[in-house]
Amino acid sequence: MISPPSHVIFDLDGTLMDSSPGILESFRLTLAERGREFSSERLRHLIGPPLRHSFGVLGFADDELDDVVEQYRAHYAGVGLRGATLYDGVPEALDELHQRGVRLAVATAKRVDFAERMLADHGVARFFDVVRGASLDLRVTTKEDIMGEVFEVWANPARERVWMVGDRAFDMAGARHHGVIGVGVTWGFGTDSELSAAGASLLVSSPAELLEYATGERTTMRSRGA
């Protein structure tokens, strides 16, 4: 049985927001300038991980990655930030958790200033006392390091009462690294099998179901076929 959390760290893309239109367009523009093209389906699988990882998967050499990431970021600042929407039920879930005194944070592989702007633009920034993301200088890009910056702000909470909520294996890997509960959401860009294989302690199919577990209204996992 998983205890209700005192602290929750959320991923952003694919967890709080569907940011795929802006991300895919930024990928396309960047790749076109580099003389490359991939299907939308291929690119969707690369939403969520650090950008250096994603462009590496697309065949860019290590010595190209910093430049291509900066190129992508320039496009994202222009067109990508506008192409995001909150998933249905997310504002209500955040509001309920906040009112119950659960401390909330965001840890995203997105550049931190982009994340802060998106949360503010969609009216949910007030729920989070910590927002951390990839650094502008690309020094901090991994989920483990970004989560570590959250814990530098929080006063060493009991790790069994901390949840990392995300939609990709990288989020679950970060949860394992820091010894917290990994909660996989199935409405984002990952799959049930990816999240389970990565060690998710719990899978949820909607923000309302996440809230049920987080408030203790539900304590046992529902069958995925139910």
Phi and psi in degrees as a GROMACS rama.xvg file:
@    title "Ramachandran Plot"
@    xaxis  label "Phi"
@    yaxis  label "Psi"
@TYPE xy
-98.5163  129.729  ILE-2
-74.8966  146.34  SER-3
-58.2679  146.095  PRO-4
-83.2932  152.038  PRO-5
-95.014  -24.0126  SER-6
-138.307  140.154  HIS-7
-131.969  128.369  VAL-8
-104.819  125.694  ILE-9
-106.583  138.632  PHE-10
-70.8571  165.872  ASP-11
-104.709  -68.7189  LEU-12
-67.985  124.565  ASP-13
83.6313  -1.29793  GLY-14
-123.248  -58.948  THR-15
-90.2704  -36.1396  LEU-16
-132.765  146.575  MET-17
-89.9741  98.1768  ASP-18
-103.822  13.6177  SER-19
-61.279  -38.7903  SER-20
-58.1532  -47.0441  PRO-21
-69.7628  -36.9598  GLY-22
-67.1523  -46.9334  ILE-23
-62.5827  -40.273  LEU-24
-65.6159  -38.7006  GLU-25
-67.765  -38.7427  SER-26
-59.911  -48.8707  PHE-27
-59.5856  -45.6863  ARG-28
-63.5172  -43.0325  LEU-29
-63.9755  -47.3329  THR-30
-65.8801  -37.75  LEU-31
-60.9448  -39.5713  ALA-32
-68.175  -20.5744  GLU-33
-98.3502  5.74303  ARG-34
74.3792  28.6279  GLY-35
-128.637  157.057  ARG-36
-149.422  136.426  GLU-37
-136.35  157.616  PHE-38
-69.0823  156.01  SER-39
-59.7464  -36.907  SER-40
-63.4668  -42.4312  GLU-41
-62.631  -42.9921  ARG-42
-70.3425  -33.1814  LEU-43
-60.1131  -33.7954  ARG-44
-68.6785  -13.3244  HIS-45
-101.684  7.04849  LEU-46
-82.0201  125.801  ILE-47
120.968  -51.9918  GLY-48
-65.5144  164.761  PRO-49
-55.6644  145.73  PRO-50
-61.8046  -36.1628  LEU-51
-60.3268  -39.3418  ARG-52
-63.5768  -48.3776  HIS-53
-62.1274  -44.8662  SER-54
-71.2506  -28.0527  PHE-55
-64.5159  -40.639  GLY-56
-61.8185  -32.2762  VAL-57
-80.9046  2.36878  LEU-58
102.612  6.5099  GLY-59
-78.4376  140.78  PHE-60
-73.9287  158.206  ALA-61
-54.6306  -40.1987  ASP-62
-77.2636  -3.68335  ASP-63
-97.7537  -17.0701  GLU-64
-64.7127  -44.0293  LEU-65
-60.1455  -42.5418  ASP-66
-67.1686  -42.2958  ASP-67
-70.7635  -33.2951  VAL-68
-64.8198  -42.791  VAL-69
-63.9274  -36.6832  GLU-70
-63.0493  -45.5504  GLN-71
-60.1552  -46.7526  TYR-72
-59.6883  -37.3504  ARG-73
-62.7762  -43.0446  ALA-74
-66.4136  -41.3929  HIS-75
-63.0338  -38.5393  TYR-76
-61.9899  -30.5942  ALA-77
-86.3461  -43.2494  GLY-78
-121.443  -26.1141  VAL-79
-73.1495  -38.026  GLY-80
-62.8399  -26.6627  LEU-81
-78.7956  -16.9485  ARG-82
-97.9437  57.4358  GLY-83
-144.334  145.785  ALA-84
-138.565  146.859  THR-85
-68.8135  140.558  LEU-86
-67.682  147.418  TYR-87
-56.3688  132.276  ASP-88
91.9924  -13.4723  GLY-89
-66.1225  -48.8548  VAL-90
-58.6181  -39.6237  PRO-91
-66.3603  -40.8216  GLU-92
-65.2084  -43.3528  ALA-93
-62.7943  -43.3888  LEU-94
-61.2667  -44.1336  ASP-95
-64.7359  -45.3377  GLU-96
-62.501  -43.0269  LEU-97
-61.1288  -44.6058  HIS-98
-64.7333  -28.9697  GLN-99
-82.2965  0.352709  ARG-100
87.2271  9.9207  GLY-101
-75.0109  129.155  VAL-102
-81.374  134.838  ARG-103
-120.47  144.17  LEU-104
-141.606  163.298  ALA-105
-119.933  133.023  VAL-106
-129.627  108.801  ALA-107
-130.752  148.494  THR-108
-76.0795  -7.13502  ALA-109
-70.1259  152.456  LYS-110
-57.2045  136.936  ARG-111
-61.9277  -38.4724  VAL-112
-69.2476  -32.092  ASP-113
-64.0487  -44.2267  PHE-114
-61.1241  -45.4386  ALA-115
-61.0686  -41.4549  GLU-116
-65.9627  -42.5398  ARG-117
-63.6051  -43.8253  MET-118
-63.1202  -40.4535  LEU-119
-67.3846  -44.8306  ALA-120
-61.7751  -30.2504  ASP-121
-97.9208  8.94718  HIS-122
75.2965  20.0159  GLY-123
-118.28  3.60264  VAL-124
-59.3643  -31.99  ALA-125
-64.9983  -18.0389  ARG-126
-79.3056  -15.3969  PHE-127
-108.947  130.624  PHE-128
-94.8257  -7.56809  ASP-129
-142.363  132.803  VAL-130
-130.668  120.526  VAL-131
-132.018  145.841  ARG-132
-152.686  -168.683  GLY-133
-63.4691  139.237  ALA-134
-75.6545  156.204  SER-135
-63.761  -29.9157  LEU-136
-90.3702  7.26507  ASP-137
65.1493  15.1299  LEU-138
-73.3121  -37.3813  ARG-139
-114.195  113.798  VAL-140
-137.211  -21.8901  THR-141
-81.9713  152.462  THR-142
-60.6701  -38.4151  LYS-143
-61.1244  -45.4026  GLU-144
-69.2377  -38.6032  ASP-145
-65.5364  -42.9705  ILE-146
-62.648  -37.1085  MET-147
-58.2354  -35.5453  GLY-148
-68.2198  -31.8379  GLU-149
-63.9007  -45.4336  VAL-150
-68.1371  -21.5294  PHE-151
-67.1083  -27.4769  GLU-152
-85.6768  -44.1776  VAL-153
-74.2595  145.453  TRP-154
-85.6578  69.2196  ALA-155
46.4537  61.4348  ASN-156
-67.2844  156.681  PRO-157
-61.1508  121.683  ALA-158
-65.3919  -26.7328  ARG-159
-72.5559  -8.483  GLU-160
-108.832  13.7981  ARG-161
-111.665  130.761  VAL-162
-109.83  138.878  TRP-163
-107.226  115.447  MET-164
-107.873  119.453  VAL-165
-159.648  175.684  GLY-166
-112.897  0.890396  ASP-167
-130.497  163.254  ARG-168
-59.2666  -31.2542  ALA-169
-61.8451  -34.3211  PHE-170
-67.851  -41.1043  ASP-171
-69.5519  -34.8449  MET-172
-64.033  -39.8951  ALA-173
-63.0519  -39.8453  GLY-174
-62.2858  -45.4572  ALA-175
-61.7379  -43.1158  ARG-176
-58.5164  -38.9248  HIS-177
-97.4852  2.89723  HIS-178
69.4849  32.86  GLY-179
-113.787  174.615  VAL-180
-79.7746  122.6  ILE-181
-90.6504  120.256  GLY-182
-115.101  116.348  VAL-183
-93.7925  131.609  GLY-184
-101.98  135.865  VAL-185
-99.8685  8.36707  THR-186
-96.0083  1.52528  TRP-187
-98.2984  -137.818  GLY-188
-100.303  -7.86334  PHE-189
-92.2444  -174.051  GLY-190
-126.72  163.586  THR-191
-54.985  -45.4216  ASP-192
-67.0025  -39.9646  SER-193
-60.2812  -46.4821  GLU-194
-68.0333  -42.0225  LEU-195
-64.3258  -43.9695  SER-196
-64.4652  -28.4231  ALA-197
-83.5841  -1.49526  ALA-198
99.7998  20.1933  GLY-199
-59.239  132.558  ALA-200
-80.4325  -20.4882  SER-201
-153.717  140.354  LEU-202
-116.951  135.002  LEU-203
-129.063  147.059  VAL-204
-106.808  -1.3223  SER-205
-159.914  157.241  SER-206
-58.9341  -32.8992  PRO-207
-65.0458  -40.0356  ALA-208
-68.2019  -39.4163  GLU-209
-56.3243  -44.2287  LEU-210
-64.2665  -37.2276  LEU-211
-58.9573  -44.6605  GLU-212
-70.0278  -41.4077  TYR-213
-67.7253  -26.9368  ALA-214
-96.8628  -0.595966  THR-215
82.8524  5.77375  GLY-216
-71.4742  -26.6457  GLU-217
-125.843  134.09  ARG-218
-122.946  -14.961  THR-219
-117.784  147.938  THR-220
-71.2046  136.512  MET-221
-77.7781  141.547  ARG-222
-59.1525  138.437  SER-223
-62.9473  -19.9456  ARG-224
-91.2187  -3.1317  GLY-225
